[in-house]
Amino acid sequence: MDVKEIKDVDNRMKKGAFIAACTCNPLDIPVGALEVFDIVSMPPSSLVTNARLDGDYYEVGARGRGLPMNMRFTFPDLQQKMAAHSKK
């Protein structure tokens, strides 16, 4: 596997329709960004591949391929428990 450093990230920020450059966890992608995708069943959370998204992204590699901006690591059950605990 070749590793290539990406420089000038500011110049690679884009907005619009794009294809995900890699397989992603749909829980980590901003709400509403996913449009079309294939599902890879992999408990405890399925993954998406060949995903077409729309929104802000970092262009990586070929034109129109990228990584969504504002991705975040999420565990919905844990977030609900933490929110309920903080209300006590």
C-alpha positions as CSV (number, residue, x, y, z in Angstrom):
1,M,0.0,0.0,0.0
2,D,1.3,3.4,-0.9
3,V,0.8,6.3,1.5
4,K,0.7,9.8,0.0
5,E,0.6,13.0,2.0
6,I,-2.1,15.4,1.0
7,K,-0.9,19.0,1.2
8,D,-2.9,22.2,0.9
9,V,-6.1,20.8,2.3
10,D,-7.8,24.2,2.3
11,N,-7.6,24.2,-1.5
12,R,-9.2,20.8,-1.7
13,M,-12.4,21.8,0.2
14,K,-15.4,21.4,-2.0
15,K,-19.2,21.5,-1.9
16,G,-21.6,19.4,-3.9
17,A,-22.2,15.9,-5.0
18,F,-19.3,13.4,-4.6
19,I,-18.4,9.7,-4.2
20,A,-16.9,8.6,-0.9
21,A,-13.2,7.7,-1.3
22,C,-13.6,4.8,1.1
23,T,-16.0,2.6,3.0
24,C,-17.7,4.6,5.8
25,N,-19.8,4.0,8.9
26,P,-23.1,5.7,8.2
27,L,-23.4,6.8,11.8
28,D,-20.3,8.9,11.4
29,I,-21.5,10.8,8.3
30,P,-23.4,14.1,8.7
31,V,-27.2,13.6,8.6
32,G,-28.7,14.0,5.2
33,A,-25.4,13.7,3.3
34,L,-25.9,10.1,2.0
35,E,-27.9,9.7,-1.2
36,V,-27.1,6.3,-2.8
37,F,-25.0,3.5,-1.3
38,D,-24.4,-0.2,-1.0
39,I,-24.6,-1.8,2.5
40,V,-21.9,-4.0,3.9
41,S,-23.5,-5.9,6.8
42,M,-20.9,-5.9,9.6
43,P,-22.3,-6.0,13.1
44,P,-22.6,-4.1,15.3
45,S,-23.0,-1.4,12.7
46,S,-23.3,-1.9,8.9
47,L,-21.0,0.1,6.7
48,V,-21.7,1.8,3.4
49,T,-19.5,1.5,0.3
50,N,-19.8,3.0,-3.2
51,A,-21.6,5.9,-1.5
52,R,-22.8,9.0,-3.3
53,L,-23.1,12.0,-1.0
54,D,-23.9,15.6,-1.2
55,G,-22.5,18.4,0.9
56,D,-19.1,19.7,2.1
57,Y,-16.2,17.4,1.5
58,Y,-12.4,17.2,1.2
59,E,-11.5,16.1,-2.4
60,V,-9.1,13.2,-2.2
61,G,-7.5,11.5,-5.2
62,A,-9.5,11.6,-8.3
63,R,-11.8,14.5,-9.1
64,G,-15.3,14.1,-7.5
65,R,-14.1,11.6,-4.8
66,G,-13.7,12.6,-1.2
67,L,-14.3,12.4,2.5
68,P,-17.3,14.2,4.1
69,M,-16.5,17.2,6.3
70,N,-17.8,17.1,9.8
71,M,-17.6,13.4,10.3
72,R,-17.8,12.3,13.9
73,F,-17.5,9.1,15.9
74,T,-20.9,8.2,17.3
75,F,-22.5,5.5,19.4
76,P,-26.3,6.3,19.5
77,D,-27.1,4.2,22.5
78,L,-24.2,5.7,24.5
79,Q,-25.3,9.2,23.5
80,Q,-28.9,8.6,24.7
81,K,-27.6,7.2,28.0
82,M,-25.3,10.1,28.6
83,A,-28.1,12.6,27.7
84,A,-30.5,10.9,30.2
85,H,-27.8,10.8,32.9
86,S,-27.0,14.6,32.5
87,K,-30.7,15.5,33.0
88,K,-30.7,13.9,36.5
